[in-house]
Structures are given as structure tokens and as C-alpha cells.
Amino acid sequence: MLSVKELKDGNEFYFKQVFEQYHQKLYFFILNKTKSEYITEEVVQMAFTKLWQCRQTLQEEYTISTQLFRIATTTLIDYLRKYNNKEAITGRLDGVNIEKGVDSTNEKMSGAELQKRISEAVNDLPPVRKQVFEMSREQGMSYREIAETLSVSSRTVETHIYKALKQIKKHII
């Protein structure tokens, strides 16, 4: 049984065990809500990042899975609020009440067209930002791993990802 205390103590090996045990379950939970692999990957990575960053505030009376899924759900809602074209990318979201306000052209965009636009947007990123983005999304590296590999701070990696996502969003709208 996975213990919240181990995570709160900053045990990285234990965090990897939590990641391995819950990544796939969390991935399919979010994918079921979004119907978008891209958004699912974003939200799942952000949820695990938040779990690690906020590990000191975890409550021992709740299981790790309860707290992780709560973090993922609020991360998904925040993500959808932040990116106002949620219906265009994700389709219909079951169980999440969101306001409408999407351009009808975006609503008709097919998955293949969306993927093409995302690929074009990634190719247009500045070299370092593109490298950071690909390390995160294609290689599945954490922000910390990317920071160590490139000898930069985690905050710099986070900024690159944020700016990359912002640029990609502008490109696909």
C-alpha cells in the first residue's frame, strides 16, 4: 500500500512508484473526459508535477489516488478555462460544465487537421523551446529531468513549455 507520508518526506523512488502505478489509470481517466491525447498528456504531466511540488500539503487521511485524481480534475478544469477553445480541441466533455464560445470553424476542425497544425506550430518554435517541448512531450521527460539535461532551472523549462503551448495555441486557432 502506497503511503502519503513517504511522498511527503520527498522520497523520489517512492514518487516514481506512484507515477508507475497511477500514470496509466490517470491517463485513461482524463482521456475519457477530453477525447484528446494532447490535452490528456498535458494534464497528466501537470498533475504529477503538482503532486510532487505540493507534496508537503498532502493529507495523510486521504489515499494518494484520491488526492492525485482530485489534483488532475482541478488541473483539467484550470487547463480548459485557460485555453478558451476547449470545445474545438476536446469535443464534448462529459461531466465538466464549461461555457461555450468557440469559433464554428474550430469546431469543425478534424483530428488530422489539428495534429497537422500542432506539428507545424512545433516546427515553428525557436530551437531551444522546441527541444524542451519535444523532450517533455515526445520523450516523456519531467521538467526536472529536462532542466538537469540542459543545465537550466526547472522554472526555465516551465517557462519554455508555457510559451510553447501559448504559441501552439495561437497557431491552431
Backbone as CSV, one residue per row, in Angstrom:
resi,resn,N_x,N_y,N_z,CA_x,CA_y,CA_z,C_x,C_y,C_z
1,MET,0.853,-1.194,0.000,0.000,0.000,0.000,0.888,1.243,0.000
2,LEU,0.601,2.144,-0.913,1.396,3.357,-1.034,1.014,4.350,0.060
3,SER,2.012,4.926,0.679,1.800,5.801,1.823,2.020,7.269,1.467
4,VAL,1.117,8.120,1.924,1.229,9.557,1.704,2.463,10.093,2.425
5,LYS,2.767,9.527,3.585,3.915,10.000,4.365,5.221,9.895,3.585
6,GLU,5.427,8.787,2.888,6.643,8.609,2.083,6.766,9.714,1.038
7,LEU,5.652,10.049,0.416,5.643,11.101,-0.596,5.924,12.458,0.044
8,LYS,5.288,12.713,1.188,5.500,13.980,1.891,6.957,14.150,2.315
9,ASP,7.630,13.044,2.603,9.030,13.088,3.020,9.976,13.334,1.843
10,GLY,9.442,13.387,0.630,10.266,13.695,-0.532,11.023,12.510,-1.096
11,ASN,10.542,11.318,-0.860,11.194,10.110,-1.345,10.953,9.993,-2.857
12,GLU,12.002,10.271,-3.655,11.871,10.263,-5.116,11.595,8.869,-5.661
13,PHE,12.214,7.862,-5.089,11.963,6.484,-5.509,10.487,6.150,-5.314
14,TYR,9.945,6.556,-4.210,8.535,6.319,-3.904,7.638,7.062,-4.893
15,PHE,8.017,8.303,-5.226,7.245,9.079,-6.204,7.225,8.346,-7.548
16,LYS,8.362,7.771,-7.938,8.404,7.009,-9.196,7.456,5.822,-9.138
17,GLN,7.356,5.191,-7.972,6.413,4.077,-7.814,4.972,4.566,-7.964
18,VAL,4.677,5.712,-7.375,3.335,6.300,-7.501,3.060,6.590,-8.972
19,PHE,4.044,7.184,-9.639,3.895,7.510,-11.059,3.602,6.246,-11.865
20,GLU,4.391,5.204,-11.661,4.209,3.961,-12.412,2.859,3.310,-12.123
21,GLN,2.419,3.384,-10.881,1.157,2.741,-10.523,-0.056,3.494,-11.058
22,TYR,-0.002,4.829,-11.062,-1.198,5.606,-11.382,-1.178,6.300,-12.738
23,HIS,-0.042,6.338,-13.423,0.021,7.094,-14.679,-1.022,6.620,-15.684
24,GLN,-1.061,5.334,-15.954,-1.985,4.818,-16.955,-3.442,5.012,-16.534
25,LYS,-3.748,4.771,-15.275,-5.123,4.953,-14.790,-5.553,6.404,-14.932
26,LEU,-4.656,7.309,-14.545,-4.957,8.737,-14.637,-5.081,9.163,-16.092
27,TYR,-4.200,8.633,-16.943,-4.221,8.960,-18.365,-5.588,8.617,-18.967
28,PHE,-6.073,7.408,-18.729,-7.349,6.999,-19.314,-8.537,7.724,-18.672
29,PHE,-8.414,8.080,-17.411,-9.454,8.868,-16.750,-9.603,10.224,-17.447
30,ILE,-8.486,10.897,-17.678,-8.517,12.221,-18.327,-8.877,12.086,-19.802
31,LEU,-8.336,11.077,-20.479,-8.653,10.868,-21.895,-10.153,10.647,-22.084
32,ASN,-10.775,9.937,-21.158,-12.215,9.720,-21.221,-12.978,11.046,-21.138
33,LYS,-12.440,11.995,-20.402,-13.078,13.307,-20.271,-12.827,14.193,-21.489
34,THR,-11.617,14.150,-22.027,-11.232,15.111,-23.064,-11.344,14.591,-24.483
35,LYS,-11.169,13.291,-24.675,-11.119,12.679,-26.002,-9.951,13.244,-26.818
36,SER,-8.944,13.800,-26.143,-7.785,14.390,-26.802,-6.511,13.883,-26.136
37,GLU,-5.683,13.171,-26.910,-4.434,12.662,-26.356,-3.504,13.811,-25.959
38,TYR,-3.499,14.860,-26.756,-2.627,16.001,-26.495,-2.953,16.641,-25.144
39,ILE,-4.216,16.965,-24.940,-4.626,17.593,-23.684,-4.426,16.622,-22.526
40,THR,-4.721,15.355,-22.754,-4.544,14.347,-21.707,-3.099,14.298,-21.256
41,GLU,-2.162,14.270,-22.205,-0.745,14.241,-21.846,-0.354,15.477,-21.041
42,GLU,-0.858,16.638,-21.464,-0.579,17.881,-20.751,-1.076,17.814,-19.307
43,VAL,-2.331,17.462,-19.167,-2.974,17.467,-17.848,-2.333,16.425,-16.926
44,VAL,-2.058,15.246,-17.442,-1.455,14.202,-16.613,-0.072,14.630,-16.139
45,GLN,0.724,15.192,-17.049,2.061,15.640,-16.642,1.958,16.759,-15.601
46,MET,1.051,17.705,-15.829,0.887,18.792,-14.865,0.403,18.262,-13.517
47,ALA,-0.479,17.257,-13.535,-0.998,16.692,-12.286,0.119,16.044,-11.468
48,PHE,0.975,15.270,-12.120,2.083,14.653,-11.398,3.091,15.699,-10.921
49,THR,3.298,16.720,-11.727,4.193,17.808,-11.315,3.635,18.499,-10.070
50,LYS,2.340,18.785,-10.085,1.714,19.427,-8.925,1.742,18.511,-7.702
51,LEU,1.532,17.215,-7.931,1.580,16.272,-6.809,2.946,16.361,-6.132
52,TRP,4.000,16.388,-6.924,5.348,16.461,-6.347,5.602,17.819,-5.699
53,GLN,5.240,18.881,-6.396,5.509,20.220,-5.872,4.707,20.516,-4.608
54,CYS,3.519,19.964,-4.499,2.643,20.235,-3.355,2.598,19.064,-2.379
55,ARG,3.587,18.207,-2.419,3.564,17.001,-1.593,3.487,17.318,-0.104
56,GLN,4.039,18.445,0.319,4.005,18.809,1.739,2.589,19.098,2.236
57,THR,1.697,19.459,1.319,0.328,19.797,1.720,-0.630,18.606,1.613
58,LEU,-0.132,17.454,1.206,-0.992,16.276,1.112,-1.504,15.890,2.497
59,GLN,-2.711,15.357,2.522,-3.333,14.978,3.785,-3.252,13.463,3.951
60,GLU,-2.720,13.029,5.058,-2.492,11.600,5.279,-3.779,10.801,5.472
61,GLU,-4.881,11.470,5.771,-6.131,10.729,5.956,-6.784,10.343,4.625
62,TYR,-6.292,10.869,3.505,-6.795,10.505,2.182,-5.728,9.706,1.438
63,THR,-6.164,8.800,0.571,-5.212,8.000,-0.195,-4.523,8.861,-1.254
64,ILE,-3.397,8.375,-1.710,-2.678,9.072,-2.780,-3.553,9.157,-4.018
65,SER,-4.234,8.067,-4.355,-5.060,8.071,-5.567,-6.170,9.114,-5.483
66,THR,-6.814,9.236,-4.333,-7.866,10.237,-4.164,-7.313,11.641,-4.398
67,GLN,-6.176,11.917,-3.801,-5.595,13.251,-3.921,-5.051,13.508,-5.329
68,LEU,-4.460,12.486,-5.949,-3.934,12.637,-7.304,-5.065,12.881,-8.299
69,PHE,-6.143,12.133,-8.195,-7.257,12.318,-9.121,-7.953,13.657,-8.886
70,ARG,-7.973,14.122,-7.652,-8.527,15.449,-7.355,-7.655,16.521,-7.998
71,ILE,-6.344,16.377,-7.860,-5.408,17.324,-8.478,-5.593,17.313,-9.998
72,ALA,-5.706,16.131,-10.585,-5.861,16.020,-12.036,-7.167,16.654,-12.511
73,THR,-8.232,16.456,-11.766,-9.520,17.036,-12.148,-9.468,18.556,-12.103
74,THR,-8.912,19.107,-11.045,-8.826,20.573,-10.972,-7.843,21.110,-12.009
75,THR,-6.793,20.359,-12.301,-5.843,20.767,-13.344,-6.532,20.793,-14.698
76,LEU,-7.346,19.798,-14.972,-8.089,19.761,-16.232,-9.024,20.962,-16.337
77,ILE,-9.754,21.245,-15.288,-10.672,22.385,-15.314,-9.899,23.682,-15.524
78,ASP,-8.793,23.849,-14.807,-7.968,25.053,-14.984,-7.433,25.144,-16.408
79,TYR,-6.992,24.022,-16.941,-6.453,23.985,-18.297,-7.525,24.421,-19.295
80,LEU,-8.721,23.891,-19.150,-9.796,24.224,-20.075,-10.227,25.688,-19.949
81,ARG,-10.207,26.204,-18.754,-10.525,27.628,-18.572,-9.459,28.500,-19.213
82,LYS,-8.209,28.081,-19.053,-7.088,28.867,-19.572,-7.097,28.910,-21.098
83,TYR,-7.399,27.798,-21.709,-7.418,27.726,-23.168,-8.866,27.726,-23.625
84,ASN,-9.317,28.888,-24.024,-10.727,29.133,-24.274,-11.286,28.397,-25.486
85,ASN,-10.492,27.659,-26.208,-11.006,26.920,-27.354,-11.236,25.458,-27.017
86,LYS,-11.649,25.198,-25.791,-11.778,23.835,-25.282,-12.670,22.925,-26.123
87,GLU,-13.805,23.376,-26.586,-14.697,22.506,-27.366,-14.072,22.152,-28.714
88,ALA,-13.301,23.073,-29.292,-12.695,22.800,-30.600,-11.689,21.666,-30.518
89,ILE,-10.948,21.589,-29.456,-9.896,20.582,-29.337,-10.432,19.294,-28.736
90,THR,-11.228,19.391,-27.715,-11.587,18.196,-26.952,-12.903,17.554,-27.323
91,GLY,-13.740,18.252,-28.072,-15.067,17.694,-28.316,-15.909,17.864,-27.072
92,ARG,-16.906,17.053,-26.931,-17.801,17.172,-25.778,-17.159,16.563,-24.536
93,LEU,-17.213,17.329,-23.447,-16.665,16.839,-22.180,-17.807,16.364,-21.299
94,ASP,-17.775,15.105,-20.957,-18.802,14.554,-20.083,-18.505,14.920,-18.645
95,GLY,-19.480,15.475,-17.968,-19.342,15.722,-16.543,-18.608,16.998,-16.172
96,VAL,-18.142,17.762,-17.139,-17.460,19.010,-16.815,-18.288,20.139,-17.414
97,ASN,-18.792,21.010,-16.584,-19.633,22.102,-17.034,-18.760,23.276,-17.454
98,ILE,-18.746,23.562,-18.765,-17.934,24.664,-19.274,-18.795,25.541,-20.165
99,GLU,-18.409,26.811,-20.252,-19.189,27.716,-21.077,-18.807,27.568,-22.547
100,LYS,-19.751,27.873,-23.414,-19.484,27.796,-24.847,-19.011,29.156,-25.315
101,GLY,-18.393,29.209,-26.460,-17.890,30.455,-27.002,-16.777,30.156,-27.992
102,VAL,-16.993,29.159,-28.811,-15.947,28.691,-29.697,-16.315,29.017,-31.135
103,ASP,-15.351,29.440,-31.869,-15.499,29.731,-33.283,-15.957,28.458,-34.008
104,SER,-16.984,28.570,-34.863,-17.520,27.384,-35.527,-16.504,26.739,-36.462
105,THR,-15.565,27.504,-36.988,-14.511,26.928,-37.823,-13.676,25.964,-37.006
106,ASN,-13.337,26.348,-35.793,-12.561,25.470,-34.920,-13.342,24.222,-34.553
107,GLU,-14.649,24.355,-34.391,-15.460,23.196,-34.021,-15.432,22.128,-35.103
108,LYS,-15.266,22.536,-36.354,-15.287,21.599,-37.467,-13.908,21.016,-37.774
109,MET,-12.902,21.487,-37.082,-11.547,21.027,-37.351,-11.425,19.539,-37.030
110,SER,-10.933,18.778,-37.963,-10.783,17.341,-37.737,-9.550,17.060,-36.900
111,GLY,-9.491,15.884,-36.353,-8.329,15.481,-35.568,-7.059,15.514,-36.393
112,ALA,-7.148,15.070,-37.658,-5.961,15.062,-38.527,-5.490,16.485,-38.806
113,GLU,-6.428,17.374,-39.059,-6.072,18.774,-39.319,-5.464,19.411,-38.070
114,LEU,-6.032,19.090,-36.920,-5.497,19.617,-35.668,-4.069,19.127,-35.452
115,GLN,-3.844,17.842,-35.670,-2.497,17.288,-35.496,-1.520,17.929,-36.468
116,LYS,-1.950,18.166,-37.686,-1.095,18.824,-38.694,-0.725,20.227,-38.224
117,ARG,-1.694,20.962,-37.725,-1.434,22.326,-37.256,-0.508,22.334,-36.034
118,ILE,-0.708,21.372,-35.152,0.163,21.282,-33.976,1.592,20.987,-34.415
119,SER,1.762,20.053,-35.360,3.102,19.729,-35.860,3.761,20.944,-36.502
120,GLU,2.992,21.687,-37.292,3.527,22.904,-37.920,3.941,23.909,-36.847
121,ALA,3.098,24.059,-35.830,3.397,25.015,-34.760,4.650,24.608,-33.999
122,VAL,4.813,23.328,-33.737,6.015,22.851,-33.038,7.258,23.122,-33.882
123,ASN,7.149,22.896,-35.182,8.287,23.156,-36.073,8.655,24.634,-36.135
124,ASP,7.690,25.510,-35.874,7.943,26.952,-35.900,8.512,27.491,-34.583
125,LEU,8.599,26.652,-33.562,9.124,27.104,-32.277,10.613,27.418,-32.393
126,PRO,11.104,28.363,-31.581,12.551,28.598,-31.536,13.256,27.301,-31.127
127,PRO,14.497,27.106,-31.563,15.187,25.824,-31.366,15.200,25.288,-29.928
128,VAL,15.557,26.112,-28.961,15.633,25.622,-27.579,14.240,25.290,-27.057
129,ARG,13.272,26.139,-27.340,11.894,25.894,-26.892,11.356,24.616,-27.522
130,LYS,11.662,24.404,-28.804,11.235,23.190,-29.498,11.875,21.969,-28.842
131,GLN,13.157,22.071,-28.528,13.870,20.961,-27.900,13.245,20.625,-26.546
132,VAL,12.976,21.642,-25.740,12.373,21.436,-24.423,10.987,20.814,-24.576
133,PHE,10.205,21.328,-25.506,8.858,20.824,-25.727,8.891,19.360,-26.152
134,GLU,9.766,19.017,-27.079,9.857,17.638,-27.553,10.374,16.695,-26.470
135,MET,11.312,17.172,-25.646,11.805,16.339,-24.544,10.663,16.024,-23.576
136,SER,9.806,17.017,-23.369,8.686,16.842,-22.454,7.610,15.933,-23.059
137,ARG,7.199,16.237,-24.280,6.039,15.558,-24.850,6.370,14.256,-25.562
138,GLU,7.467,14.223,-26.295,7.782,13.030,-27.068,8.603,12.024,-26.267
139,GLN,9.507,12.537,-25.430,10.365,11.641,-24.664,9.818,11.382,-23.264
140,GLY,8.793,12.138,-22.869,8.153,11.927,-21.581,9.006,12.329,-20.384
141,MET,9.955,13.217,-20.603,10.828,13.639,-19.508,10.116,14.647,-18.610
142,SER,10.417,14.610,-17.329,9.855,15.580,-16.393,10.594,16.910,-16.552
143,TYR,10.011,17.964,-16.020,10.660,19.272,-16.084,12.032,19.215,-15.418
144,ARG,12.114,18.515,-14.317,13.379,18.422,-13.590,14.427,17.683,-14.415
145,GLU,14.020,16.597,-15.059,14.953,15.847,-15.904,15.455,16.690,-17.067
146,ILE,14.554,17.448,-17.668,14.938,18.325,-18.771,15.907,19.386,-18.263
147,ALA,15.591,19.971,-17.108,16.447,21.012,-16.526,17.851,20.466,-16.269
148,GLU,17.942,19.264,-15.731,19.250,18.665,-15.462,20.002,18.375,-16.758
149,THR,19.306,17.879,-17.764,19.927,17.554,-19.048,20.472,18.797,-19.736
150,LEU,19.698,19.886,-19.685,20.092,21.107,-20.384,20.842,22.098,-19.491
151,SER,21.042,21.740,-18.233,21.731,22.611,-17.264,21.045,23.969,-17.127
152,VAL,19.730,23.927,-16.969,18.937,25.126,-16.715,18.040,24.847,-15.512
153,SER,17.344,25.871,-15.038,16.451,25.672,-13.890,15.128,25.055,-14.345
154,SER,14.430,24.424,-13.419,13.104,23.863,-13.711,12.143,24.969,-14.117
155,ARG,12.324,26.136,-13.516,11.467,27.285,-13.847,11.663,27.701,-15.310
156,THR,12.892,27.630,-15.795,13.166,27.948,-17.200,12.458,26.945,-18.109
157,VAL,12.511,25.682,-17.743,11.823,24.648,-18.518,10.325,24.926,-18.517
158,GLU,9.788,25.224,-17.357,8.356,25.524,-17.230,7.968,26.705,-18.118
159,THR,8.807,27.731,-18.138,8.552,28.913,-18.963,8.575,28.546,-20.448
160,HIS,9.548,27.732,-20.858,9.609,27.294,-22.257,8.347,26.525,-22.645
161,ILE,7.905,25.630,-21.782,6.696,24.846,-22.073,5.485,25.764,-22.156
162,TYR,5.373,26.680,-21.220,4.245,27.617,-21.219,4.215,28.429,-22.520
163,LYS,5.373,28.970,-22.895,5.439,29.787,-24.120,5.199,28.934,-25.363
164,ALA,5.686,27.701,-25.354,5.453,26.802,-26.487,3.962,26.519,-26.640
165,LEU,3.306,26.217,-25.534,1.866,25.934,-25.591,1.077,27.157,-26.047
166,LYS,1.490,28.307,-25.589,0.826,29.557,-25.978,0.983,29.778,-27.488
167,GLN,2.198,29.570,-28.001,2.462,29.744,-29.424,1.704,28.707,-30.248
168,ILE,1.656,27.469,-29.771,0.935,26.411,-30.481,-0.558,26.731,-30.525
169,LYS,-1.077,27.207,-29.415,-2.491,27.571,-29.352,-2.813,28.653,-30.369
170,LYS,-1.967,29.679,-30.451,-2.196,30.748,-31.423,-2.185,30.204,-32.850
171,HIS,-1.313,29.250,-33.084,-1.166,28.681,-34.431,-2.386,27.860,-34.838
172,ILE,-2.996,27.166,-33.892,-4.100,26.264,-34.262,-5.456,26.934,-34.258
173,ILE,-5.549,28.115,-33.700,-6.860,28.797,-33.675,-7.141,29.459,-35.010
